Amino acid sequence: MKKIYSCLVAIFLMGLVLIPMDKVTAGNKDRSGQAGASELLINPWARSSGWGSVSTSCGQGLEALYTNIAGTGFTKGTDIIFSYTDWLKGSGVSVMAFGLSQKLGQHGGVLTAAVMSMNFGEVDITTVNSPEPNLGTFKPACININLGYAKAFSNSIYGGLAVKLVNESISDVSATAIAVDAGIQYVTGEKEQVKFGIALKNIGAPMRFSGDGLSLRAVIPGHDNSNDQFTMDQRSATYELPATLRIGASYDFLIGDMHRITAAGNFTSNSFTKDQFTLGVEYGLKSYLMLRAGYTYQDGIFNSSVADRGAVFTGPSAGLTVSVPFSKEKEAGGIAIDYSYRATNPFQGTHSIGIKLNF
């Protein structure tokens, strides 16, 4: 029965991966103006972003939190990652992320918690009546808090579910929503070198801003007395979360006991932006050294202008990982440094660096 179930899942995933290209060429341009919470589309983790977040099928451990929550189910003990991203270098925007995943016993699955925060610096306060920046400053903030659970349902099938709190705020206005991610990974092959994955991300109710910043003092019509003033709250328009569907496959070319080359492909269907196709390759010298590169294609990617291209990213990405084990006898536990670069135009690229501890 387990073999039949595994085969059915494999056929299902392969069918999704092989969807005809002419039916999945672009996102819904008519709904672009309804998009919001675009920080949910930012991968803050240096390891998986180094090859274009192509690892929907093969991402394992805590860094799989963005690409496919099911991959966190491969955590063997405890993973801790801190990552810093210089987002669009020169823009003054930074992204910080911290995550922890913990295996719950031999068959208890893996529990994951992570926080991502964007820092935009200080912005001058101006109004219609006071256009000069002499009223002080405020700090916009975007914070995402993730809580996920993943489990191995068999030797081949891993599944996971994550719930995240999304918050966007300034000094007197904020918006909050709850979103859900779900994913499956399927592993097969004589040496588990063939992998498929599918992930559905950012599914949740619309967001709406509220707060004192949307309130104003008004006077009852026909009354000039200040005692007849009242407070009126303005309701902002709602906006949707950027739901995405990710489908991927990968194959590991194993060269002896020391070397591995992984080729991976991924399709991302975006609700509000253009759909993307990503190809990536990663070389691994066991777990000590990993080099990776990727390219993400979307309609108009070769145009020079951002407006025609539809994104600030131009496609290429690259990264590396250097890992040092805590013990010569045990390869599993250690400390690793991850770095990634994503090419952009304009700005000077996006740089991420992360530190990972696993026990």
N, C-alpha and C positions, 0 to 999 in steps of 0.2 A: 504493500500500500504506500509506503514512504517513497518507493522508487516511482510509482505512478504519479504521486503528488508532485514530486520533484520534476518529472518530465513535463507535466502540465504547466507548471510555473515557468519552466525554461521556454516552452513553446510560446507562452503568453508574452514573455519579455522579448523574445526574438521577434515576434510579430510587431510589437511596438517599435522596436529598433528599426525594422525594415519598412516602416510607413513610407509610401511613395513620396519622393521629394517635392513633387509639384503640388501636394496637398498641405505642405507645412512650410511655406516659404516666407511668411511675414506675419507679424503681430497685427492686432486690430488697430489701425491708424485712426479710425473714427472715434475711438475711446481714449486717445492719448490725453485729452484735457481732463479726464476724470482720474488720472493717476495720482498717487500720493505715497508717502512713506517709502520713497525710493532708496532709503538707506538699507532696506531689507534685501536689496539686490547687490550690496557690497559684501564681498568675501574678505573678512578681516584676518584670515589665517594665512600665514606666509607659505606654508608647505603646499596646500592645495591650490592656492592662487598662482603658484609658480609655473603651472602648465595650463593656465586658462580655466581652472576649476573643472577640468575635464573628467575628474575622478568620481563621477556618479556611480560607476560600477565597481571601482577598485579602491576607493578611499577607505582607509581603516584607522580606527582609533579616534581620538577626540577631534582631530582636524577634519574628519568627515562630517562634522556637524552642519557645515554650510552646504556641502554638495549632496549628501544623502544621509539622513539620520540613522539609517540601518547600519552604516559602516561603523558607528560607535560600538556596535555589538561585538566587534573584534577585540576590544580592549581586554588585555590579559590580566591586568592588575589595577594600577592607578595611573592615570595620565593627568598631567598638569601643564597648561600652556599659557604663557603670557605673550601677546603679540602687539606690536606697535606699527602703525601704517602712516607714512607721510603721504596723504591723499592728494593727488595732483600737485606735486611738488612746486611750490611757489604760490599756491592758493592760500596758505595759512591754515588749512584744514587737516586735522589729524584724527586717527581712529585708534582706539585702544580696546583690546579684548582680553578677557581672562576666562579660562574654562577649566573644569575638573570633571573627569569621568572615572567611575569606580565600578569595578566588577563586583556583583553581589553574590558571592559564593560560586560553587561549581556550575549550578544550573539556574541561577537567579537572575541572569541578564545583567545589563549595564545601565547605571543611572548617570546622567550627564547634566551638569549645570554650567551655564556660561553667561557672561555679561559683555555687551558691546556698547561702547560710548563714543560719540563723535564730538570733537571739540572744534568750534568755529571761531574761537577767539572772542574779543570784545567788539561790539557793534555800537556806534554812536546812536543815541536817542535823538530823533528829530520829529517834529510835528509840522502841520500846515502853518500854524502860527509862529513856530520857532524852528525854522529850517536850518539854523546854524547848530553845529554839534556842541552845544553848551549845557545840555540837560543831563549829562552823564552817559553811561553805557549799560548795555545788557548783554547777556551771554545766551545765545540759542543753544539748545541741547537736544540730542536724539539718543535715547537709551533703549536697548533691546535686552530683555532678560529671558533666557532660554532654560527650559527644564525638559529633559528628554529621557526616554527609556527605549532600549533596544535589546533584542534577544535572538539567540540562535534557535530556530525552530527545528532544525535538523543539521546534519553536517554540511548541507549545501545552501540552506535558505536562512537569511537573516532579515529581520524586520524591525522597524522602529517608529516611534511616534514622539513628536516634540510639541510642547505648548510654549508660546512666547508672549511676553507682555511688551507691547510697542508703545513708547511714549515720546512725543515731540512737544517741546515747550520753549517759551520765552518767559520774560519776567511776569507777565500777567495774562497769558493765554496758553492753553495746553490742549493736547488731544491724546487719548489713550485707546488702545484696542487690544484684543486677544487674537492671536493667529495660531494656526496649527500646521505642522509639517508631518508628512508621512512618507516612508520609503521602504523599498525591498531591494535586497541584493541576492543574486543567485550565483553560486560558485560551482564549477564543474571541471572536468578534465582529470587526467591521470594524476597530475601534480597540482590540481586546483589552479591551473593557469588560465582558465577561461572564466570570465566574469561578466554578468549582466546586471544592470541596475535601473530602477525607475524611482523617481521622487516627485512628490507633489508638495509645493511649498507656498507659504503665505496665504493660507485659506482663512478668511475671517470676515467679520462684519465691517461695514464702512466706518471711517473715522470722522469726527467732527470737532472743530476747535470750540472751546468755551472758556470763560473766565472774565475777570474784571475788565480786561482790555476791550471786550466787546460790549461794555455797558456805557451808557451816557445819561446825562441829566436832561430832562425835557420838561416843558411847561404845558399844563393843560390848556388847550386852545380856548381863547377868550378870557384867560386869567393872566394878569401881569404880576401877581403877587408871588414873591419867591417861595412863600410857604406852599404854593400849589405845585411845586416841582415834584417830579417823581423819577425814579430810575427805570430805564428801559434797557432790556437785554436784547442785543441783536443775535440772531441765529446764523451761524456760518453754514456754508454749503458742505455737504458730506463729500468724501472722496474715498475711492476704493483702494484696497491693498493690492500690491503688484503680484498677483498669483502667477506662479510659473509651474510648468511641467518639464522635468528633466529626464531624458532617456539616454542611457550610455552602455557601452560595451568595451571590453579590453581583453588583451591577450599578453601573457608573460612568456617571453623567450628566455628560457633558463639555460645558461652557459656554464656547465659544471656546477660546483657548489658555491662559487664566489660571486658570479656575475648574473645580473638580470636586466633585461630590456623589456619595458612594458610599453605597448602601443595602445592608445585609448582614443575613442571617439565619443562625442556627446552632442545631442540635440536638445536645445532649450526653447520651449514655446512660452513666450511672454505675453501676458494679457494686454499690455498697453504699449509695449515697445517692440521693435523688430525681433523676429526669431533669430536664433544664433546656432551655428554649427562650429564645433571645436574639435581639433585634432591635437593630440599631444603625445610626447614620448618621454620616458623616464629611464635613466640608467641607474642601477643600484649595485654597489660593491658591498654585498651583504646589507647590513644596516648601517655601515660606517660612513658611507658617502653616497649621496644621491644627486644626480644632475637631471634637470628636467626642462622642457621647453614646450610651448604650445602656440597655436594660432587660432583665433576666433574670427569666424567670418559671419557677416550679416549683409543684407542688401545695402549697397552704397558704401561699403567699407573703404573702397579705394578713392572715394571723393576727397578732395583736399579740405573742403569746408565742413565744419561741425554740423551745420544745418542740413547739408545734403547727406552727410554720413549718418546722422542720427545718434552719434555717440562720440564722446571725447576720446575713447580708446580706439587705437588703430589696428589692433589684432594681435601682434606678437607679445609673448610673455616668456619669462625664463626664471629659473630659480635653482637653488641648491640646498642640500642638507648635509651637515657634518655632525656625526654622532659619536659619542665616546661612552662605552659601557662602564658601569660601576665596577664590574668584576671581569677578569679575563676568562673565568670559567663560565659565566652566564652572560649571554649576549642580549637577553631581553631587557634588563633594566639599564638606564643610563641617562645621559643628558645630551640634548641635540640643539643645534643652532640652525634655524631655517631663515632663508632670505628669498625674496621674490621681487621681480621687476615687471611692471606692465606698461607698455609703451602708450603714450598719449600725444595728442596734438589738438590744442595747444598744451601748455604747461610742460614740465620736465619729467613726466612719467610718474608712476605711483610705486613707491618703495615700501616693502613690508619686511620686518624682521621679527622673529619669534624665538622663544626659548621653551623647550619642552623637557619635562622631567617625567620619566615613567619608571615605576617600581614593580 
